[in-house]
Amino acid sequence: MEPTENNGPYNIWAEEEITVEFYDVDPLQVVWHGNYINYFEIGRRCLLEKIGYDYNKMEESGFAFPVTKISAKYIGSLHYKDRAIVRAILVEYENLLRIRYEIRNIRTGQLITKGVSTQMAYDLKKEKSCFECPEILIKKVESLINGKKS
């Protein structure tokens, strides 16, 4: 896909198809609002894997990235058995991780939910928050920006 503003300032994004399961819906077979945050997590996992810094690599490097802020705007709704694309787009990575999300219904193309999460690096050994991301993450992102494998 060609770089666009929609793909963020770095053109680093990942997406995954999901199918709405029965356990995600309320009695009216509409996805319960809190489950969209779970769908964001699916996108975030895919994005971190693409960067080469998934949760296991974070822990191995001595860091965790707890979510410090998350927001969602509900525009439409998904229903039982709907198929959707969850896209996670890297927005910031030097001082914190900021990721934008879009969830679209595959059949209709409609934007269903969008949101943003912010995560801060936490040094597991020192047991304290960091005000910049670890060098390992920065190098991996910059390798992707420059078109190199990390």
DSSP file (Angstrom, degrees, kcal/mol; ACC not computed):
  #  RESIDUE AA STRUCTURE BP1 BP2  ACC     N-H-->O    O-->H-N    N-H-->O    O-->H-N    TCO  KAPPA ALPHA  PHI   PSI    X-CA   Y-CA   Z-CA
    1    1 A M              0   0    0      0, 0.0     3,-0.1     0, 0.0     0, 0.0   0.000 360.0 360.0 360.0 140.3    0.0    0.0    0.0
    2    2 A E        -     0   0    0      1,-0.1     2,-0.1     0, 0.0     5,-0.1  -0.383 360.0 -92.9 -71.0 148.7    1.3    3.5   -0.8
    3    3 A P        +     0   0    0      0, 0.0     2,-0.3     0, 0.0    -1,-0.1  -0.405  55.4 163.8 -62.1 134.0    2.2    5.9    2.0
    4    4 A T    >   -     0   0    0      4,-0.2     3,-1.5    -2,-0.1     7,-0.2  -0.938  54.4-105.2-141.8 165.1   -0.7    8.1    3.0
    5    5 A E  G >  S+     0   0    0     -2,-0.3     3,-1.8     1,-0.3     6,-0.1   0.838 120.3  65.4 -59.1 -30.9   -1.5   10.3    6.0
    6    6 A N  G 3  S+     0   0    0      1,-0.3    -1,-0.3     2,-0.1    83,-0.0   0.755  95.7  56.8 -63.1 -24.4   -3.9    7.5    7.0
    7    7 A N  G < >S-     0   0    0     -3,-1.5     5,-0.5     1,-0.3     4,-0.4   0.254 117.1-110.6 -92.0  12.1   -0.9    5.2    7.5
    8    8 A G  T X 5 -     0   0    0     -3,-1.8     3,-0.7     3,-0.2    -1,-0.3   0.007  39.7 -64.4  83.6 170.2    0.7    7.5   10.0
    9    9 A P  T 3 5S+     0   0    0      0, 0.0    -1,-0.2     0, 0.0    82,-0.1   0.699 135.2  38.8 -68.0 -19.1    3.8    9.6    9.8
   10   10 A Y  T 3 5S-     0   0    0     80,-0.6    -2,-0.2    -3,-0.2     3,-0.1   0.469 100.7-126.7-108.8  -4.9    6.1    6.6    9.4
   11   11 A N  T < 5 +     0   0    0     -3,-0.7     2,-0.6    -4,-0.4    -3,-0.2   0.869  63.9 138.5  55.2  39.5    4.0    4.4    7.2
   12   12 A I      < +     0   0    0     -5,-0.5    78,-2.6    78,-0.4     2,-0.3  -0.961  21.2 136.1-115.1 114.9    4.3    1.6    9.7
   13   13 A W  E     -A   89   0A   0     -2,-0.6     2,-0.3    76,-0.2    76,-0.2  -0.965  31.0-162.1-151.5 162.9    1.1   -0.3   10.2
   14   14 A A  E     -A   88   0A   0     74,-2.2    74,-2.9    -2,-0.3     2,-0.3  -0.981   7.8-167.1-146.1 155.3   -0.2   -3.8   10.5
   15   15 A E  E     -A   87   0A   0     -2,-0.3     2,-0.4    72,-0.2    72,-0.2  -0.989   4.8-167.8-145.8 155.7   -3.7   -5.3   10.2
   16   16 A E  E     -A   86   0A   0     70,-2.0    70,-2.7    -2,-0.3     2,-0.3  -0.999  22.7-123.6-143.3 142.4   -5.4   -8.5   11.0
   17   17 A E  E     -A   85   0A   0     -2,-0.4     2,-0.3    68,-0.2    68,-0.2  -0.668  30.7-174.4 -83.9 138.3   -8.8   -9.9   10.0
   18   18 A I  E     -A   84   0A   0     66,-2.9    66,-2.5    -2,-0.3     2,-0.4  -0.912  18.4-145.4-126.6 158.0  -11.1  -11.0   12.8
   19   19 A T  E     -A   83   0A   0     -2,-0.3     2,-0.3    64,-0.2    64,-0.2  -0.995  31.1-114.7-119.9 130.2  -14.5  -12.7   12.9
   20   20 A V        -     0   0    0     62,-3.0    61,-2.0    -2,-0.4     2,-0.2  -0.485  35.1-150.7 -67.6 123.1  -16.9  -11.6   15.7
   21   21 A E    >   -     0   0    0     -2,-0.3     3,-1.6    59,-0.2     4,-0.3  -0.525  23.8-111.0 -92.8 161.1  -17.4  -14.5   18.0
   22   22 A F  G >  S+     0   0    0      1,-0.3     3,-1.4    -2,-0.2     7,-0.1   0.859 115.9  59.8 -59.5 -37.7  -20.5  -15.3   20.0
   23   23 A Y  G 3  S+     0   0    0      1,-0.2    -1,-0.3     8,-0.0    -3,-0.0   0.591  98.6  60.5 -70.7  -8.7  -18.7  -14.5   23.3
   24   24 A D  G <  S+     0   0    0     -3,-1.6     8,-2.3     2,-0.1    -1,-0.2   0.535  94.8  78.9 -91.0  -8.4  -18.0  -11.0   22.1
   25   25 A V  B <  S-E   31   0B   0     -3,-1.4     6,-0.2    -4,-0.3    54,-0.1  -0.643  70.5-130.0-108.6 159.3  -21.7  -10.0   21.7
   26   26 A D    >   -     0   0    0      4,-2.7     3,-2.5    -2,-0.2    -1,-0.1  -0.251  52.9 -77.0 -88.4-176.3  -24.4   -8.9   24.0
   27   27 A P  T 3  S+     0   0    0      0, 0.0    -2,-0.0     0, 0.0    -1,-0.0   0.712 133.8  56.4 -59.8 -18.7  -28.0  -10.4   24.0
   28   28 A L  T 3  S-     0   0    0      2,-0.2     3,-0.1    51,-0.0    -3,-0.0   0.327 118.1-113.1 -92.3   8.2  -28.8   -8.4   20.8
   29   29 A Q  S <  S+     0   0    0     -3,-2.5    51,-1.9     1,-0.3     2,-0.4   0.748  75.7 132.2  64.7  28.0  -25.8  -10.0   19.1
   30   30 A V  B     -F   79   0C   0     49,-0.2    -4,-2.7    -4,-0.1    -1,-0.3  -0.886  69.2 -98.5-104.7 139.6  -24.0   -6.6   18.9
   31   31 A V  B     -E   25   0B   0     47,-2.6    -6,-0.3    -2,-0.4    47,-0.1  -0.368  40.4-116.3 -59.5 128.1  -20.3   -6.4   20.0
   32   32 A W    >   -     0   0    0     -8,-2.3     3,-1.8     1,-0.1     4,-0.5  -0.445  26.0-117.9 -64.5 138.5  -20.1   -5.2   23.6
   33   33 A H  T >  S+     0   0    0      1,-0.3     3,-1.2     2,-0.2     4,-0.5   0.802 109.7  58.7 -55.5 -36.6  -18.3   -1.8   23.6
   34   34 A G  T >> S+     0   0    0      1,-0.3     4,-0.9     2,-0.2     3,-0.7   0.741  93.2  68.0 -66.7 -22.6  -15.4   -3.1   25.8
   35   35 A N  H <> S+     0   0    0     -3,-1.8     4,-1.8     1,-0.2    -1,-0.3   0.715  85.0  69.1 -72.9 -18.9  -14.5   -5.8   23.3
   36   36 A Y  H <> S+     0   0    0     -3,-1.2     4,-2.1    -4,-0.5    -1,-0.2   0.857  95.8  55.5 -64.9 -32.0  -13.4   -3.2   20.7
   37   37 A I  H <> S+     0   0    0     -3,-0.7     4,-1.8    -4,-0.5    -1,-0.2   0.889 105.2  52.2 -65.1 -38.2  -10.4   -2.5   23.1
   38   38 A N  H  X S+     0   0    0     -4,-0.9     4,-1.4     1,-0.2    -2,-0.2   0.882 107.6  51.8 -62.3 -37.6   -9.6   -6.2   22.9
   39   39 A Y  H  X S+     0   0    0     -4,-1.8     4,-1.8     1,-0.2    -2,-0.2   0.883 104.6  56.1 -67.2 -37.5   -9.7   -5.9   19.1
   40   40 A F  H  X S+     0   0    0     -4,-2.1     4,-2.8     1,-0.2    -1,-0.2   0.915 103.6  55.8 -56.1 -41.7   -7.2   -2.9   19.4
   41   41 A E  H  X S+     0   0    0     -4,-1.8     4,-2.7     1,-0.2    -1,-0.2   0.869 102.5  54.7 -61.4 -37.0   -4.9   -5.3   21.3
   42   42 A I  H  X S+     0   0    0     -4,-1.4     4,-2.0     2,-0.2    -1,-0.2   0.935 111.4  45.0 -60.4 -45.8   -5.0   -7.7   18.3
   43   43 A G  H  X S+     0   0    0     -4,-1.8     4,-2.4     2,-0.2    45,-0.3   0.903 111.9  51.9 -63.9 -41.8   -3.9   -4.9   16.1
   44   44 A R  H  X S+     0   0    0     -4,-2.8     4,-2.8     1,-0.2     5,-0.2   0.916 108.3  51.3 -62.6 -43.6   -1.2   -3.8   18.5
   45   45 A R  H  X S+     0   0    0     -4,-2.7     4,-2.2     1,-0.2    -1,-0.2   0.926 111.1  48.3 -58.7 -45.3    0.2   -7.3   18.8
   46   46 A C  H  X S+     0   0    0     -4,-2.0     4,-2.1     2,-0.2    -1,-0.2   0.899 112.0  49.4 -62.7 -41.1    0.5   -7.5   15.0
   47   47 A L  H  X S+     0   0    0     -4,-2.4     4,-2.2     2,-0.2    -2,-0.2   0.925 110.9  48.6 -64.9 -45.0    2.1   -4.1   14.8
   48   48 A L  H  X>S+     0   0    0     -4,-2.8     5,-2.5     1,-0.2     4,-1.3   0.878 110.7  51.6 -64.0 -37.2    4.7   -5.0   17.5
   49   49 A E  H  <5S+     0   0    0     -4,-2.2    -1,-0.2    -5,-0.2    -2,-0.2   0.905 108.7  51.0 -63.9 -40.9    5.4   -8.3   15.7
   50   50 A K  H  <5S+     0   0    0     -4,-2.1    -2,-0.2     1,-0.2    -1,-0.2   0.895 110.0  49.5 -62.9 -39.8    6.0   -6.4   12.4
   51   51 A I  H  <5S-     0   0    0     -4,-2.2    -1,-0.2    -5,-0.1    -2,-0.2   0.780 114.7-120.9 -68.0 -26.6    8.4   -4.0   14.2
   52   52 A G  T  <5S+     0   0    0     -4,-1.3    -3,-0.2    -5,-0.2    -2,-0.1   0.701  86.6 102.1  90.7  22.9   10.2   -7.0   15.7
   53   53 A Y      < +     0   0    0     -5,-2.5    -4,-0.2    -6,-0.2    -3,-0.1  -0.500  46.5 162.9-137.6  64.2    9.6   -6.0   19.3
   54   54 A D     >  -     0   0    0     -5,-0.2     4,-2.4     1,-0.1     5,-0.2  -0.095  58.2 -83.3 -77.0-178.5    6.8   -8.2   20.5
   55   55 A Y  H  > S+     0   0    0      1,-0.2     4,-2.2     2,-0.2     5,-0.2   0.849 129.4  51.4 -59.3 -37.8    5.9   -8.8   24.2
   56   56 A N  H  > S+     0   0    0      2,-0.2     4,-2.6     1,-0.2    -1,-0.2   0.920 110.8  47.8 -65.1 -43.2    8.5  -11.5   24.6
   57   57 A K  H  > S+     0   0    0      2,-0.2     4,-1.9     1,-0.2    -2,-0.2   0.874 109.4  54.8 -66.3 -36.0   11.3   -9.3   23.1
   58   58 A M  H  <>S+     0   0    0     -4,-2.4     5,-2.7     2,-0.2     4,-0.4   0.964 111.3  43.8 -57.7 -52.1   10.2   -6.5   25.4
   59   59 A E  H ><5S+     0   0    0     -4,-2.2     3,-1.5     1,-0.2    -2,-0.2   0.909 111.2  53.8 -62.2 -43.1   10.5   -8.6   28.5
   60   60 A E  H 3<5S+     0   0    0     -4,-2.6    -1,-0.2     1,-0.3    -2,-0.2   0.842 108.6  50.5 -59.6 -33.1   13.8  -10.1   27.3
   61   61 A S  T 3<5S-     0   0    0     -4,-1.9    -1,-0.3    -3,-0.2    -2,-0.2   0.451 123.8-105.4 -86.7   0.3   15.2   -6.5   26.8
   62   62 A G  T < 5S+     0   0    0     -3,-1.5    62,-2.6    -4,-0.4    63,-0.6   0.672  81.7 108.1  90.8  18.3   14.1   -5.6   30.4
   63   63 A F  E   < -G  123   0D   0     -5,-2.7     2,-0.3    60,-0.2    -1,-0.3  -0.917  43.4-168.1-130.5 154.7   11.0   -3.5   29.6
   64   64 A A  E     -G  122   0D   0     58,-1.9    58,-2.5    -2,-0.3    -9,-0.0  -0.902  14.5-148.0-126.6 160.6    7.3   -3.6   29.7
   65   65 A F        -     0   0    0     -2,-0.3    56,-0.2    56,-0.2     2,-0.0  -0.666  18.0-169.3-131.2  77.2    5.0   -1.1   28.0
   66   66 A P        -     0   0    0      0, 0.0    54,-1.7     0, 0.0     2,-0.4  -0.369  31.6-106.7 -67.2 146.9    1.8   -0.6   30.1
   67   67 A V  E     +B  119   0A   0     52,-0.2    52,-0.3     1,-0.2     3,-0.1  -0.593  36.7 177.9 -71.2 127.6   -1.1    1.3   28.5
   68   68 A T  E     +     0   0A   0     50,-3.1     2,-0.3     1,-0.4    51,-0.2   0.615  68.6  10.3-104.7 -19.2   -1.3    4.7   30.2
   69   69 A K  E     +B  118   0A   0     49,-1.5    49,-2.8     2,-0.0    -1,-0.4  -0.961  61.2 174.8-159.1 140.1   -4.2    6.1   28.1
   70   70 A I  E     -B  117   0A   0     -2,-0.3     2,-0.3    47,-0.2    47,-0.2  -0.991   3.6-179.2-147.7 142.3   -6.7    4.6   25.6
   71   71 A S  E     -B  116   0A   0     45,-2.3    45,-1.5    -2,-0.3     2,-0.4  -0.981   4.8-167.8-139.7 153.1   -9.6    6.1   23.8
   72   72 A A  E     -B  115   0A   0     -2,-0.3     2,-0.5    43,-0.2    43,-0.2  -0.999   9.9-156.1-140.3 141.2  -12.2    4.8   21.4
   73   73 A K  E     -B  114   0A   0     41,-3.4    41,-2.0    -2,-0.4     2,-0.6  -0.981  16.3-148.0-117.6 120.9  -14.8    6.4   19.2
   74   74 A Y  E     +B  113   0A   0     -2,-0.5    39,-0.2    39,-0.2     3,-0.1  -0.786  28.9 160.4 -93.8 119.3  -17.7    4.2   18.3
   75   75 A I        -     0   0    0     37,-3.1     2,-0.2    -2,-0.6    38,-0.2   0.755  67.9  -9.8-107.6 -37.1  -19.1    5.0   14.9
   76   76 A G  S    S-     0   0    0     36,-2.3     2,-0.3    34,-0.1    -1,-0.1  -0.627  73.8-109.5-141.6-161.2  -21.0    1.9   14.0
   77   77 A S        -     0   0    0     -2,-0.2     2,-0.3    -3,-0.1    36,-0.0  -0.991   9.9-138.3-144.3 153.7  -21.3   -1.6   15.3
   78   78 A L        -     0   0    0     -2,-0.3   -47,-2.6   -47,-0.1     2,-0.3  -0.780  21.3-154.5-104.7 154.7  -20.3   -5.1   14.5
   79   79 A H  B >   -F   30   0C   0     -2,-0.3     3,-2.6   -49,-0.2   -59,-0.3  -0.802  38.8 -60.2-125.9 166.1  -22.6   -8.1   15.0
   80   80 A Y  T 3  S+     0   0    0    -51,-1.9   -59,-0.2    -2,-0.3    -1,-0.1  -0.192 122.8   9.4 -47.8 130.6  -22.1  -11.8   15.5
   81   81 A K  T 3  S+     0   0    0    -61,-2.0    -1,-0.3     1,-0.3   -60,-0.1   0.334  90.8 141.2  75.4  -1.6  -20.2  -13.5   12.7
   82   82 A D    <   -     0   0    0     -3,-2.6   -62,-3.0   -63,-0.1     2,-0.4  -0.377  46.4-136.7 -62.0 148.4  -19.2  -10.1   11.0
   83   83 A R  E     +A   19   0A   0    -64,-0.2    23,-2.5    -3,-0.1    24,-0.5  -0.908  28.8 175.7-107.0 139.8  -15.7  -10.1    9.6
   84   84 A A  E     -AC  18 105A   0    -66,-2.5   -66,-2.9    -2,-0.4     2,-0.5  -0.940  29.1-128.3-140.7 160.0  -13.6   -7.0   10.2
   85   85 A I  E     -AC  17 104A   0     19,-2.4    19,-2.2    -2,-0.3     2,-0.6  -0.953  17.9-158.0-109.0 127.9  -10.1   -5.6    9.7
   86   86 A V  E     -AC  16 103A   0    -70,-2.7   -70,-2.0    -2,-0.5     2,-0.5  -0.940  12.2-169.4-104.6 120.3   -8.3   -4.2   12.7
   87   87 A R  E     -AC  15 102A   0     15,-3.0    15,-2.0    -2,-0.6     2,-0.4  -0.942   7.2-165.8-113.9 131.9   -5.5   -1.8   11.6
   88   88 A A  E     -AC  14 101A   0    -74,-2.9   -74,-2.2    -2,-0.5     2,-0.5  -0.970   8.2-166.2-116.0 130.8   -2.9   -0.5   14.0
   89   89 A I  E     -AC  13 100A   0     11,-2.9    11,-2.7    -2,-0.4     2,-0.4  -0.968  20.4-126.2-124.3 125.2   -0.8    2.5   12.9
   90   90 A L  E     + C   0  99A   0    -78,-2.6   -80,-0.6    -2,-0.5   -78,-0.4  -0.559  35.2 163.6 -72.4 126.2    2.4    3.7   14.6
   91   91 A V  E     +     0   0A   0      7,-3.0     2,-0.3     1,-0.4     8,-0.2   0.728  65.6   9.3-112.1 -37.8    2.1    7.4   15.4
   92   92 A E  E     + C   0  98A   0      6,-1.6     6,-1.9     1,-0.1    -1,-0.4  -0.990  52.0 156.9-144.0 149.4    5.0    7.9   18.0
   93   93 A Y        +     0   0    0     -2,-0.3    40,-0.1     4,-0.2     4,-0.1   0.465  59.4  74.0-148.4  -9.0    7.8    5.8   19.2
   94   94 A E  S    S+     0   0    0      1,-0.1    39,-3.4    38,-0.1     3,-0.1   0.944 115.3  12.8 -82.5 -47.8   10.7    7.8   20.6
   95   95 A N  S    S-     0   0    0      1,-0.3    26,-0.3    37,-0.3     2,-0.3   0.658 139.2 -11.2-101.3 -20.8    9.4    9.0   24.0
   96   96 A L  S    S-     0   0    0     24,-0.1     2,-0.6    36,-0.1    -1,-0.3  -0.955  74.6 -96.3-163.7 169.0    6.4    6.7   24.2
   97   97 A L  E     + D   0 119A   0     22,-2.8    22,-2.7    -2,-0.3     2,-0.5  -0.896  38.1 178.9 -98.3 121.7    4.4    4.3   22.0
   98   98 A R  E     -CD  92 118A   0     -6,-1.9    -7,-3.0    -2,-0.6    -6,-1.6  -0.992   4.5-177.8-122.8 126.0    1.3    5.9   20.5
   99   99 A I  E     -CD  90 117A   0     18,-2.2    18,-2.5    -2,-0.5     2,-0.3  -0.979  14.5-150.8-128.1 132.9   -0.8    3.7   18.2
  100  100 A R  E     -CD  89 116A   0    -11,-2.7   -11,-2.9    -2,-0.4     2,-0.4  -0.798  16.8-156.0-100.7 146.0   -3.9    4.7   16.2
  101  101 A Y  E     -CD  88 115A   0     14,-2.9    14,-1.7    -2,-0.3     2,-0.4  -0.919  14.3-175.8-125.5 147.3   -6.5    2.0   15.5
  102  102 A E  E     -CD  87 114A   0    -15,-2.0   -15,-3.0    -2,-0.4     2,-0.5  -0.991   5.8-166.0-137.9 134.1   -9.2    1.6   12.8
  103  103 A I  E     -CD  86 113A   0     10,-2.6     9,-3.3    -2,-0.4    10,-1.3  -0.986  13.9-176.8-120.6 122.6  -11.7   -1.2   12.7
  104  104 A R  E     -CD  85 111A   0    -19,-2.2   -19,-2.4    -2,-0.5     2,-0.4  -0.937  30.9-118.6-122.2 141.8  -13.7   -1.7    9.5
  105  105 A N  E  >  -C   84   0A   0      5,-2.3     4,-2.5    -2,-0.4   -21,-0.3  -0.651  23.4-148.1 -71.5 125.2  -16.4   -4.0    8.5
  106  106 A I  T  4 S+     0   0    0    -23,-2.5    -1,-0.2    -2,-0.4   -22,-0.1   0.913  92.4  49.6 -66.0 -42.7  -15.0   -6.1    5.6
  107  107 A R  T  4 S+     0   0    0    -24,-0.5    -1,-0.2     1,-0.2   -23,-0.1   0.913 126.8  22.9 -65.0 -44.0  -18.3   -6.5    3.8
  108  108 A T  T  4 S-     0   0    0      2,-0.1    -2,-0.2     0, 0.0    -1,-0.2   0.680  91.2-133.3 -98.3 -20.1  -19.4   -2.9    3.9
  109  109 A G     <  +     0   0    0     -4,-2.5    -3,-0.1     1,-0.3     2,-0.1   0.437  53.0 152.7  78.4  -1.2  -16.0   -1.1    4.2
  110  110 A Q        -     0   0    0     -5,-0.1    -5,-2.3     1,-0.1     2,-0.5  -0.378  51.8-120.9 -67.3 135.4  -17.6    1.0    7.0
  111  111 A L  E     + D   0 104A   0     -7,-0.2    -7,-0.2     1,-0.2     3,-0.1  -0.680  36.0 176.2 -71.7 121.3  -15.3    2.5    9.6
  112  112 A I  E     -     0   0A   0     -9,-3.3   -37,-3.1    -2,-0.5   -36,-2.3   0.861  58.6  -0.4 -97.6 -47.0  -16.8    1.0   12.8
  113  113 A T  E     -BD  74 103A   0    -10,-1.3   -10,-2.6   -39,-0.2    -1,-0.4  -0.996  57.0-173.9-147.0 144.0  -14.5    2.2   15.6
  114  114 A K  E     +BD  73 102A   0    -41,-2.0   -41,-3.4    -2,-0.3     2,-0.3  -0.964  17.3 150.0-135.6 158.5  -11.3    4.2   15.8
  115  115 A G  E     -BD  72 101A   0    -14,-1.7   -14,-2.9    -2,-0.3     2,-0.3  -0.972  31.4-126.4-169.1-179.7   -9.1    4.9   18.7
  116  116 A V  E     -BD  71 100A   0    -45,-1.5   -45,-2.3    -2,-0.3     2,-0.4  -0.996  14.5-164.5-144.2 140.1   -5.6    5.7   20.1
  117  117 A S  E     -BD  70  99A   0    -18,-2.5   -18,-2.2    -2,-0.3     2,-0.4  -0.959   4.9-157.0-124.4 149.8   -3.5    4.1   22.8
  118  118 A T  E     -BD  69  98A   0    -49,-2.8   -50,-3.1    -2,-0.4   -49,-1.5  -0.989  11.0-175.0-123.3 133.0   -0.5    5.5   24.6
  119  119 A Q  E     -BD  67  97A   0    -22,-2.7   -22,-2.8    -2,-0.4     2,-0.4  -0.982  10.2-151.8-129.5 141.2    2.1    3.2   26.3
  120  120 A M        -     0   0    0    -54,-1.7   -24,-0.1    -2,-0.4     2,-0.1  -0.902  25.2-110.6-114.1 140.0    5.1    4.2   28.4
  121  121 A A        -     0   0    0     -2,-0.4     9,-2.9   -26,-0.3     2,-0.4  -0.438  30.9-164.1 -67.2 139.5    8.3    2.2   28.7
  122  122 A Y  E     -GH  64 129D   0    -58,-2.5   -58,-1.9     7,-0.2     2,-0.7  -0.989  16.7-135.2-129.5 121.2    8.8    0.7   32.2
  123  123 A D  E  >> -GH  63 128D   0      5,-2.7     4,-1.5    -2,-0.4     5,-1.2  -0.658  13.5-161.8 -78.0 113.3   12.2   -0.6   33.2
  124  124 A L  T  45S+     0   0    0    -62,-2.6    -1,-0.2    -2,-0.7   -61,-0.1   0.826  87.1  47.0 -68.5 -32.5   11.6   -3.9   34.9
  125  125 A K  T  45S+     0   0    0    -63,-0.6    -1,-0.2     1,-0.2   -62,-0.1   0.926 120.4  35.8 -75.5 -45.0   14.9   -4.0   36.7
  126  126 A K  T  45S-     0   0    0      2,-0.2    -2,-0.2     0, 0.0    -1,-0.2   0.623 100.6-136.6 -82.6 -13.0   14.9   -0.5   38.0
  127  127 A E  T  <5 +     0   0    0     -4,-1.5     2,-0.3     1,-0.2    -3,-0.2   0.932  63.1 111.2  54.6  51.3   11.1   -0.7   38.6
  128  128 A K  E   <S-H  123   0D   0     -5,-1.2    -5,-2.7     0, 0.0    -1,-0.2  -0.996  70.8-101.3-150.9 155.6   10.4    2.8   37.2
  129  129 A S  E     -H  122   0D   0     -2,-0.3     2,-0.3    -7,-0.2    -7,-0.2  -0.407  32.9-142.0 -72.1 149.4    8.8    4.5   34.3
  130  130 A C        -     0   0    0     -9,-2.9    -9,-0.3    -2,-0.1    -1,-0.0  -0.871   8.4-148.4-113.4 147.9   11.1    5.8   31.5
  131  131 A F  S    S+     0   0    0     -2,-0.3     2,-0.3   -11,-0.1    -1,-0.1   0.233  85.2  39.9-102.9  14.0   10.5    9.1   29.6
  132  132 A E  S    S-     0   0    0    -11,-0.1   -37,-0.3   -39,-0.0   -38,-0.1  -0.971  91.6-102.5-150.3 156.0   12.0    7.7   26.4
  133  133 A C        -     0   0    0    -39,-3.4    -2,-0.1    -2,-0.3   -37,-0.1  -0.429  47.8 -91.6 -77.6 153.3   11.7    4.4   24.7
  134  134 A P    >>  -     0   0    0      0, 0.0     4,-1.9     0, 0.0     3,-0.7  -0.281  32.8-116.2 -64.2 150.7   14.6    1.9   24.9
  135  135 A E  H 3> S+     0   0    0      1,-0.2     4,-2.9     2,-0.2     5,-0.2   0.821 111.9  63.8 -57.1 -35.0   17.2    2.1   22.2
  136  136 A I  H 3> S+     0   0    0      1,-0.2     4,-1.8     2,-0.2    -1,-0.2   0.908 106.5  43.2 -59.5 -42.2   16.3   -1.4   21.0
  137  137 A L  H <> S+     0   0    0     -3,-0.7     4,-2.6     2,-0.2     5,-0.2   0.934 113.2  51.5 -67.9 -46.3   12.8   -0.3   20.0
  138  138 A I  H  X S+     0   0    0     -4,-1.9     4,-2.7     1,-0.2    -2,-0.2   0.916 110.7  48.6 -58.7 -44.3   14.0    2.9   18.4
  139  139 A K  H  X S+     0   0    0     -4,-2.9     4,-2.0     2,-0.2    -1,-0.2   0.893 111.1  50.2 -63.7 -40.1   16.5    1.1   16.3
  140  140 A K  H  X S+     0   0    0     -4,-1.8     4,-1.6    -5,-0.2    -2,-0.2   0.920 113.1  45.5 -66.0 -42.9   14.0   -1.5   15.1
  141  141 A V  H  X S+     0   0    0     -4,-2.6     4,-2.6     1,-0.2    -2,-0.2   0.936 112.8  50.2 -65.2 -45.5   11.5    1.2   14.1
  142  142 A E  H  X S+     0   0    0     -4,-2.7     4,-2.2    -5,-0.2    -1,-0.2   0.833 106.3  56.3 -65.1 -31.0   14.1    3.3   12.3
  143  143 A S  H  <>S+     0   0    0     -4,-2.0     5,-3.5    -5,-0.2    -1,-0.2   0.904 109.6  46.1 -63.3 -40.6   15.3    0.2   10.5
  144  144 A L  H ><5S+     0   0    0     -4,-1.6     3,-1.3     3,-0.2    -2,-0.2   0.916 110.9  52.1 -67.1 -42.5   11.7   -0.2    9.2
  145  145 A I  H 3<5S+     0   0    0     -4,-2.6    -2,-0.2     1,-0.3    -1,-0.2   0.904 112.8  45.6 -59.1 -41.0   11.5    3.5    8.3
  146  146 A N  T 3<5S-     0   0    0     -4,-2.2    -1,-0.3    -5,-0.2    -2,-0.2   0.403 119.0-111.6 -85.6   2.6   14.7    3.2    6.3
  147  147 A G  T < 5S+     0   0    0     -3,-1.3     2,-0.3     1,-0.3    -3,-0.2   0.719  73.8 129.7  78.3  21.5   13.6    0.0    4.6
  148  148 A K      < -     0   0    0     -5,-3.5     2,-0.3    -6,-0.2    -1,-0.3  -0.782  61.9-113.1-106.9 152.6   16.1   -2.4    6.4
  149  149 A K              0   0    0     -2,-0.3    -5,-0.0     1,-0.1    -9,-0.0  -0.656 360.0 360.0 -77.6 136.5   15.4   -5.6    8.1
  150  150 A S              0   0    0     -2,-0.3    -1,-0.1   -10,-0.1    -9,-0.0   0.449 360.0 360.0 -97.0 360.0   16.0   -5.4   11.9
